[in-house]
Amino acid sequence: MQLFKSASCLVTVIAFVVAPNASAVGLPNVSNVHQGKVLPETGEFSSAFTTGKPDVWLRLRYEDVEDDIPAGSPLAGTEDAELLSLRAALGYTTARFHGFWARLELEASRRLSSDEALNVDEDLTFPPGPAGSRIAEGHALIPDNNFEEVNEAYIGWRSASGGCPNAPGACNGHTSFKLGRQAIIYDNHRWVGNIVWRQNFQSYDAFRIDNSSISNLSISYAYLNHVNRLFGDDSVFREYEMNNSHLINIAYQLPIGKLTGYGYLLDFDDNTRTPFPEGVGVGPGITNFDSDTWGLRFVGKHPVGDGFTLLTELEWANQDPSGDTGPALDDNDYINIEIGGAFKVAGKPVVVKLGHEVLEGNGINALQTPLATVHAFNGWSDKFVGAPGGSATPVGGLKDTSATVVIKGLLAGLIGPSKLVFQYHDYEADKSLGGVNDYGDEWGLLFAKPFTKQWLGLVKYASFDDGGDGFSIDTDKFWLMAQYRLK
């Protein structure tokens, strides 16, 4: 693969080889309540603004894509794509006044190299649609484009703990809410996330309320109005218009781990800018994202001996088509089983995990996760992500058997802290259709190196080999990223 097609790109990237966010190294579980930093209470309204705190997030990324397209395909000649882009975000969070605070975050991204990718902005039109637009552009897909937008703009409130409604300090009570444009993440991003991997983050125009009054129990509810997607205003897929959509997440901390129950009730309005209903149009048979998903999730850590911790992650959900879906669509199950261990080898922390994830399909429709940070699941080559974003589980479903190895501090004596991640995926259909059963396999390698609390560097590679049943094509992807974050 030709990793760098332009000497100027190489020089620019080398100058910033200190890369992105820790979330790119894996998406750990997050608390389902009281997300985001809340500053102390202040006694005057004006001082809530003057004593607030700014934050800065800069991320430079070079991405290279190579698809192995057969010579006779209509897409021949669009095998490659490369993009050098810079994301900049500037935020400000006020201090609290009688429990209230506000946050504003502006974000923008710019291509720093020539446009040699299908970006899903004004280059994706209807007609001719995704395939025709790719042919016209002459390049493969990299969905990062030029944009400027408000990523977050909300008013929040958090109750004070007993006895200190206006005292100095955080005085964090058990109830909080946010109203406005905000990031929403539940658990490990599998169902609801902010798509932190791409340069334009996903945010939600929503009302959210959290409560943790009962010991070990945390409850969160959100009502969605809009989903601001990752493509910017120039894209026909810039947003999801939501109608009567609700997110419910309830977690209880047990002695052996955390048990979470959730319900994600989604109703999408039609996207009039495309010929597809519900803003979908991501693949054959995927015509509607309206659904009610109910599930249970357990995450545990179990010390079983000196220096060894057993890691478990078990999840089941059922997704039932709802809203405007047609009568032919049926419900599908989700199953995830992940078993692993954390231990040390030569003093270095090591985590090994084996997983089996099933997104059921019935031949007509399949389980979908349209609000997820989908890049973090089922391989980094994004074979199960639609061209206009969102999940694109084939109608035959997906079985993903995976192995992951994480090593921290490799060569620490020479380079200091670091993280190395290796992952392997084997993909099969849940239901074989038209002779397509073996989707293929994929391996990925990631190396991340923090230089300071603000600077982080990352190199990442993924290689997908098609199974030969006609599901897809071989694909290689390479990333080199640099990040500065002050928070």
KEDO-615398 format. One record per residue (C-alpha): residue number from 1; residue in one letter; y, x, z. Coordinates in steps of 0.5 Angstrom, whole numbers, plus 500, padded with zeros to 3 digits. Each point is the difference from the previous one (the first is absolute). Last residue first. Layout:
<sites>
filo / kolse / y / x / z
NUM / a / Y / X / Z;
...
</sites>
This chain:
<sites>
filo / kolse / y / x / z
487 / k / 540 / 481 / 559;
486 / l / 502 / 506 / 496;
485 / r / 495 / 501 / 494;
484 / y / 499 / 505 / 495;
483 / q / 495 / 500 / 495;
482 / a / 496 / 504 / 494;
481 / m / 495 / 498 / 495;
480 / l / 495 / 502 / 495;
479 / w / 496 / 495 / 497;
478 / f / 494 / 501 / 495;
477 / k / 496 / 494 / 497;
476 / d / 493 / 500 / 496;
475 / t / 498 / 494 / 496;
474 / d / 493 / 499 / 497;
473 / i / 500 / 493 / 497;
472 / s / 499 / 493 / 502;
471 / f / 494 / 494 / 501;
470 / g / 496 / 502 / 494;
469 / d / 493 / 501 / 503;
468 / g / 501 / 507 / 500;
467 / g / 501 / 501 / 507;
466 / d / 507 / 503 / 499;
465 / d / 502 / 507 / 503;
464 / f / 506 / 500 / 505;
463 / s / 504 / 506 / 502;
462 / a / 505 / 500 / 505;
461 / y / 505 / 506 / 502;
460 / k / 505 / 501 / 506;
459 / v / 505 / 505 / 502;
458 / l / 504 / 499 / 506;
457 / g / 506 / 503 / 504;
456 / l / 504 / 498 / 506;
455 / w / 507 / 501 / 503;
454 / q / 503 / 496 / 505;
453 / k / 496 / 502 / 507;
452 / t / 499 / 507 / 496;
451 / f / 496 / 503 / 495;
450 / p / 495 / 495 / 500;
449 / k / 494 / 501 / 495;
448 / a / 496 / 495 / 496;
447 / f / 494 / 501 / 496;
446 / l / 496 / 495 / 496;
445 / l / 494 / 499 / 496;
444 / g / 497 / 494 / 496;
443 / w / 493 / 499 / 498;
442 / e / 499 / 494 / 495;
441 / d / 494 / 496 / 498;
440 / g / 498 / 495 / 494;
439 / y / 500 / 492 / 499;
438 / d / 493 / 500 / 500;
437 / n / 498 / 492 / 499;
436 / v / 503 / 498 / 493;
435 / g / 494 / 497 / 496;
434 / g / 504 / 494 / 499;
433 / l / 502 / 498 / 507;
432 / s / 496 / 504 / 506;
431 / k / 502 / 496 / 507;
430 / d / 503 / 505 / 505;
429 / a / 501 / 505 / 495;
428 / e / 500 / 507 / 502;
427 / y / 504 / 506 / 502;
426 / d / 498 / 507 / 503;
425 / h / 506 / 503 / 504;
424 / y / 501 / 507 / 502;
423 / q / 505 / 503 / 505;
422 / f / 503 / 506 / 502;
421 / v / 506 / 501 / 505;
420 / l / 503 / 507 / 502;
419 / k / 505 / 500 / 505;
418 / s / 505 / 505 / 502;
417 / p / 503 / 504 / 506;
416 / g / 501 / 507 / 500;
415 / i / 500 / 504 / 494;
414 / l / 496 / 507 / 501;
413 / g / 497 / 498 / 507;
412 / a / 499 / 493 / 499;
411 / l / 495 / 501 / 494;
410 / l / 498 / 493 / 500;
409 / g / 504 / 497 / 506;
408 / k / 497 / 493 / 499;
407 / i / 494 / 498 / 496;
406 / v / 499 / 493 / 497;
405 / v / 494 / 498 / 496;
404 / t / 499 / 493 / 497;
403 / a / 494 / 497 / 497;
402 / s / 500 / 493 / 496;
401 / t / 495 / 495 / 497;
400 / d / 505 / 495 / 497;
399 / k / 497 / 493 / 498;
398 / l / 505 / 496 / 495;
397 / g / 500 / 493 / 497;
396 / g / 497 / 497 / 494;
395 / v / 507 / 497 / 499;
394 / p / 503 / 507 / 500;
393 / t / 504 / 502 / 506;
392 / a / 508 / 501 / 497;
391 / s / 504 / 501 / 506;
390 / g / 507 / 500 / 500;
389 / g / 504 / 504 / 495;
388 / p / 503 / 498 / 492;
387 / a / 494 / 504 / 497;
386 / g / 495 / 497 / 505;
385 / v / 497 / 505 / 506;
384 / f / 492 / 500 / 500;
383 / k / 500 / 507 / 496;
382 / d / 506 / 503 / 505;
381 / s / 498 / 507 / 499;
380 / w / 501 / 501 / 507;
379 / g / 493 / 497 / 502;
378 / n / 498 / 493 / 502;
377 / f / 505 / 499 / 506;
376 / a / 507 / 504 / 501;
375 / h / 503 / 498 / 493;
374 / v / 499 / 493 / 502;
373 / t / 506 / 499 / 505;
372 / a / 498 / 493 / 501;
371 / l / 504 / 494 / 498;
370 / p / 496 / 498 / 494;
369 / t / 493 / 501 / 504;
368 / q / 495 / 496 / 495;
367 / l / 493 / 497 / 501;
366 / a / 497 / 499 / 493;
365 / n / 500 / 494 / 495;
364 / i / 496 / 497 / 495;
363 / g / 494 / 505 / 500;
362 / n / 499 / 499 / 508;
361 / g / 503 / 506 / 503;
360 / e / 500 / 503 / 507;
359 / l / 504 / 505 / 502;
358 / v / 495 / 505 / 503;
357 / e / 501 / 506 / 504;
356 / h / 495 / 505 / 502;
355 / g / 503 / 506 / 504;
354 / l / 497 / 507 / 503;
353 / k / 505 / 504 / 504;
352 / v / 501 / 507 / 502;
351 / v / 506 / 503 / 505;
350 / v / 501 / 507 / 501;
349 / p / 504 / 503 / 505;
348 / k / 500 / 508 / 500;
347 / g / 497 / 504 / 506;
346 / a / 495 / 503 / 496;
345 / v / 498 / 493 / 498;
344 / k / 502 / 495 / 504;
343 / f / 498 / 492 / 501;
342 / a / 502 / 493 / 497;
341 / g / 495 / 496 / 498;
340 / g / 499 / 495 / 494;
339 / i / 498 / 492 / 499;
338 / e / 503 / 496 / 495;
337 / i / 498 / 493 / 498;
336 / n / 504 / 495 / 496;
335 / i / 499 / 493 / 498;
334 / y / 504 / 495 / 496;
333 / d / 498 / 494 / 498;
332 / n / 501 / 495 / 494;
331 / d / 502 / 493 / 499;
330 / d / 500 / 496 / 493;
329 / l / 504 / 499 / 494;
328 / a / 498 / 495 / 495;
327 / p / 505 / 495 / 504;
326 / g / 506 / 503 / 498;
325 / t / 505 / 504 / 504;
324 / d / 506 / 497 / 502;
323 / g / 500 / 500 / 507;
322 / s / 493 / 503 / 503;
321 / p / 495 / 505 / 498;
320 / d / 496 / 501 / 506;
319 / q / 499 / 507 / 503;
318 / n / 495 / 502 / 505;
317 / a / 501 / 506 / 504;
316 / w / 495 / 505 / 504;
315 / e / 502 / 507 / 503;
314 / l / 496 / 505 / 504;
313 / e / 503 / 507 / 501;
312 / t / 497 / 505 / 505;
311 / l / 501 / 507 / 502;
310 / l / 495 / 504 / 504;
309 / t / 504 / 505 / 504;
308 / f / 497 / 507 / 501;
307 / g / 502 / 506 / 505;
306 / d / 495 / 499 / 505;
305 / g / 497 / 494 / 499;
304 / v / 500 / 493 / 498;
303 / p / 508 / 498 / 500;
302 / h / 500 / 494 / 497;
301 / k / 506 / 498 / 495;
300 / g / 501 / 493 / 498;
299 / v / 503 / 496 / 494;
298 / f / 498 / 492 / 500;
297 / r / 502 / 496 / 494;
296 / l / 500 / 492 / 499;
295 / g / 502 / 496 / 494;
294 / w / 503 / 494 / 497;
293 / t / 503 / 500 / 493;
292 / d / 504 / 494 / 497;
291 / s / 501 / 501 / 493;
290 / d / 505 / 499 / 494;
289 / f / 499 / 507 / 496;
288 / n / 499 / 496 / 494;
287 / t / 498 / 502 / 493;
286 / i / 495 / 506 / 501;
285 / g / 495 / 498 / 495;
284 / p / 501 / 506 / 495;
283 / g / 505 / 505 / 503;
282 / v / 507 / 501 / 503;
281 / g / 504 / 494 / 498;
280 / v / 503 / 498 / 507;
279 / g / 507 / 497 / 501;
278 / e / 497 / 494 / 502;
277 / p / 498 / 497 / 493;
276 / f / 500 / 505 / 495;
275 / p / 505 / 499 / 493;
274 / t / 505 / 505 / 504;
273 / r / 507 / 499 / 502;
272 / t / 499 / 493 / 503;
271 / n / 495 / 503 / 506;
270 / d / 497 / 494 / 503;
269 / d / 501 / 499 / 507;
268 / f / 495 / 503 / 505;
267 / d / 496 / 497 / 506;
266 / l / 497 / 505 / 505;
265 / l / 497 / 498 / 506;
264 / y / 498 / 507 / 504;
263 / g / 496 / 498 / 506;
262 / y / 498 / 506 / 505;
261 / g / 495 / 501 / 506;
260 / t / 500 / 507 / 503;
259 / l / 496 / 504 / 505;
258 / k / 502 / 506 / 502;
257 / g / 495 / 505 / 503;
256 / i / 495 / 501 / 506;
255 / p / 504 / 498 / 506;
254 / l / 502 / 494 / 496;
253 / q / 507 / 500 / 497;
252 / y / 502 / 493 / 497;
251 / a / 503 / 499 / 493;
250 / i / 503 / 494 / 497;
249 / n / 503 / 500 / 493;
248 / i / 503 / 494 / 496;
247 / l / 504 / 501 / 494;
246 / h / 502 / 493 / 496;
245 / s / 503 / 498 / 494;
244 / n / 503 / 493 / 498;
243 / n / 502 / 502 / 493;
242 / m / 501 / 508 / 498;
241 / e / 504 / 503 / 494;
240 / y / 497 / 506 / 499;
239 / e / 504 / 505 / 497;
238 / r / 502 / 506 / 495;
237 / f / 494 / 498 / 495;
236 / v / 505 / 499 / 494;
235 / s / 503 / 507 / 502;
234 / d / 507 / 502 / 499;
233 / d / 502 / 498 / 508;
232 / g / 495 / 505 / 503;
231 / f / 493 / 501 / 499;
230 / l / 497 / 501 / 507;
229 / r / 500 / 492 / 502;
228 / n / 504 / 496 / 504;
227 / v / 496 / 495 / 503;
226 / h / 504 / 494 / 501;
225 / n / 500 / 494 / 505;
224 / l / 495 / 502 / 505;
223 / y / 499 / 497 / 507;
222 / a / 497 / 505 / 505;
221 / y / 496 / 499 / 506;
220 / s / 498 / 506 / 505;
219 / i / 495 / 499 / 507;
218 / s / 499 / 506 / 504;
217 / l / 494 / 499 / 506;
216 / n / 499 / 506 / 505;
215 / s / 504 / 497 / 506;
214 / i / 503 / 493 / 498;
213 / s / 507 / 501 / 498;
212 / s / 499 / 504 / 493;
211 / n / 504 / 495 / 496;
210 / d / 503 / 501 / 492;
209 / i / 504 / 496 / 496;
208 / r / 501 / 501 / 492;
207 / f / 505 / 497 / 496;
206 / a / 500 / 502 / 493;
205 / d / 503 / 503 / 493;
204 / y / 494 / 505 / 500;
203 / s / 500 / 508 / 498;
202 / q / 496 / 504 / 495;
201 / f / 502 / 507 / 499;
200 / n / 503 / 503 / 494;
199 / q / 497 / 507 / 499;
198 / r / 493 / 498 / 500;
197 / w / 495 / 502 / 506;
196 / v / 504 / 496 / 505;
195 / i / 497 / 494 / 497;
194 / n / 503 / 496 / 506;
193 / g / 494 / 497 / 503;
192 / v / 496 / 493 / 501;
191 / w / 493 / 499 / 498;
190 / r / 497 / 507 / 501;
189 / h / 506 / 503 / 503;
188 / n / 496 / 503 / 506;
187 / d / 502 / 495 / 505;
186 / y / 506 / 496 / 498;
185 / i / 506 / 503 / 496;
184 / i / 506 / 496 / 499;
183 / a / 507 / 503 / 498;
182 / q / 506 / 496 / 500;
181 / r / 505 / 496 / 496;
180 / g / 503 / 495 / 505;
179 / l / 498 / 497 / 507;
178 / k / 496 / 504 / 505;
177 / f / 497 / 498 / 507;
176 / s / 498 / 503 / 507;
175 / t / 497 / 497 / 506;
174 / h / 497 / 504 / 505;
173 / g / 506 / 504 / 503;
172 / n / 502 / 507 / 499;
171 / c / 505 / 502 / 505;
170 / a / 502 / 506 / 495;
169 / g / 505 / 504 / 505;
168 / p / 506 / 498 / 503;
167 / a / 501 / 493 / 503;
166 / n / 502 / 494 / 497;
165 / p / 494 / 495 / 501;
164 / c / 497 / 505 / 505;
163 / g / 496 / 496 / 506;
162 / g / 494 / 498 / 496;
161 / s / 499 / 503 / 493;
160 / a / 505 / 498 / 495;
159 / s / 498 / 496 / 494;
158 / r / 501 / 503 / 493;
157 / w / 504 / 497 / 494;
156 / g / 501 / 503 / 493;
155 / i / 505 / 498 / 494;
154 / y / 497 / 503 / 493;
153 / a / 502 / 504 / 494;
152 / e / 494 / 504 / 498;
151 / n / 499 / 503 / 493;
150 / v / 507 / 499 / 497;
149 / e / 499 / 502 / 492;
148 / e / 501 / 506 / 495;
147 / f / 495 / 501 / 495;
146 / n / 498 / 505 / 495;
145 / n / 492 / 499 / 499;
144 / d / 494 / 502 / 503;
143 / p / 494 / 496 / 497;
142 / i / 496 / 506 / 497;
141 / l / 496 / 497 / 494;
140 / a / 498 / 504 / 494;
139 / h / 504 / 502 / 494;
138 / g / 502 / 498 / 493;
137 / e / 506 / 495 / 502;
136 / a / 498 / 495 / 495;
135 / i / 493 / 501 / 501;
134 / r / 501 / 498 / 507;
133 / s / 504 / 494 / 499;
132 / g / 494 / 498 / 495;
131 / a / 495 / 500 / 506;
130 / p / 505 / 497 / 505;
129 / g / 503 / 495 / 497;
128 / p / 502 / 499 / 492;
127 / p / 504 / 495 / 502;
126 / f / 501 / 500 / 505;
125 / t / 504 / 507 / 502;
124 / l / 498 / 506 / 504;
123 / d / 505 / 506 / 498;
122 / e / 505 / 496 / 504;
121 / d / 497 / 502 / 507;
120 / v / 492 / 501 / 500;
119 / n / 501 / 508 / 500;
118 / l / 496 / 501 / 494;
117 / a / 500 / 508 / 500;
116 / e / 504 / 506 / 496;
115 / d / 507 / 498 / 502;
114 / s / 503 / 507 / 500;
113 / s / 501 / 504 / 507;
112 / l / 504 / 498 / 506;
111 / r / 498 / 493 / 501;
110 / r / 504 / 497 / 505;
109 / s / 499 / 496 / 506;
108 / a / 504 / 495 / 505;
107 / e / 500 / 498 / 507;
106 / l / 504 / 496 / 505;
105 / e / 498 / 499 / 507;
104 / l / 504 / 495 / 504;
103 / r / 498 / 498 / 507;
102 / a / 503 / 495 / 506;
101 / w / 500 / 499 / 507;
100 / f / 499 / 495 / 505;
99 / g / 498 / 500 / 507;
98 / h / 507 / 499 / 503;
97 / f / 503 / 505 / 496;
96 / r / 494 / 505 / 498;
95 / a / 502 / 507 / 496;
94 / t / 501 / 500 / 493;
93 / t / 495 / 502 / 495;
92 / y / 502 / 504 / 493;
91 / g / 496 / 502 / 494;
90 / l / 501 / 504 / 494;
89 / a / 494 / 501 / 495;
88 / a / 499 / 505 / 494;
87 / r / 495 / 500 / 496;
86 / l / 499 / 506 / 494;
85 / s / 496 / 500 / 494;
84 / l / 496 / 504 / 496;
83 / l / 496 / 496 / 495;
82 / e / 494 / 502 / 496;
81 / a / 495 / 496 / 495;
80 / d / 495 / 501 / 495;
79 / e / 494 / 496 / 496;
78 / t / 505 / 495 / 496;
77 / g / 498 / 503 / 494;
76 / a / 494 / 496 / 499;
75 / l / 502 / 493 / 503;
74 / p / 497 / 496 / 494;
73 / s / 493 / 504 / 502;
72 / g / 497 / 503 / 494;
71 / a / 501 / 507 / 503;
70 / p / 497 / 498 / 507;
69 / i / 505 / 501 / 506;
68 / d / 499 / 505 / 505;
67 / d / 506 / 499 / 504;
66 / e / 504 / 505 / 503;
65 / v / 506 / 499 / 505;
64 / d / 505 / 505 / 503;
63 / e / 504 / 498 / 506;
62 / y / 506 / 505 / 503;
61 / r / 503 / 497 / 506;
60 / l / 506 / 501 / 504;
59 / r / 501 / 496 / 507;
58 / l / 507 / 500 / 504;
57 / w / 500 / 495 / 506;
56 / v / 506 / 500 / 504;
55 / d / 501 / 496 / 507;
54 / p / 507 / 498 / 503;
53 / k / 500 / 498 / 508;
52 / g / 505 / 495 / 503;
51 / t / 505 / 502 / 505;
50 / t / 506 / 498 / 496;
49 / f / 497 / 493 / 498;
48 / a / 498 / 498 / 507;
47 / s / 506 / 503 / 503;
46 / s / 504 / 494 / 496;
45 / f / 496 / 494 / 504;
44 / e / 501 / 504 / 507;
43 / g / 495 / 501 / 506;
42 / t / 495 / 503 / 496;
41 / e / 492 / 499 / 500;
40 / p / 496 / 506 / 498;
39 / l / 497 / 501 / 492;
38 / v / 494 / 497 / 497;
37 / k / 495 / 504 / 496;
36 / g / 496 / 496 / 495;
35 / q / 494 / 495 / 501;
34 / h / 500 / 496 / 506;
33 / v / 493 / 497 / 499;
32 / n / 494 / 501 / 496;
31 / s / 499 / 507 / 502;
30 / v / 499 / 505 / 494;
29 / n / 493 / 502 / 498;
28 / p / 500 / 507 / 496;
27 / l / 502 / 500 / 493;
26 / g / 497 / 507 / 497;
25 / v / 503 / 506 / 498;
24 / a / 505 / 497 / 496;
23 / s / 503 / 497 / 506;
22 / a / 502 / 506 / 503;
21 / n / 506 / 500 / 495;
20 / p / 502 / 505 / 495;
19 / a / 500 / 507 / 498;
18 / v / 502 / 507 / 501;
17 / v / 500 / 503 / 493;
16 / f / 507 / 499 / 498;
15 / a / 502 / 506 / 496;
14 / i / 493 / 500 / 497;
13 / v / 501 / 493 / 497;
12 / t / 507 / 502 / 497;
11 / v / 497 / 506 / 497;
10 / l / 494 / 496 / 497;
9 / c / 504 / 495 / 497;
8 / s / 504 / 505 / 496;
7 / a / 494 / 503 / 498;
6 / s / 498 / 493 / 497;
5 / k / 492 / 498 / 498;
4 / f / 498 / 501 / 507;
3 / l / 493 / 498 / 502;
2 / q / 497 / 501 / 493;
1 / m / 493 / 497 / 502;
</sites>
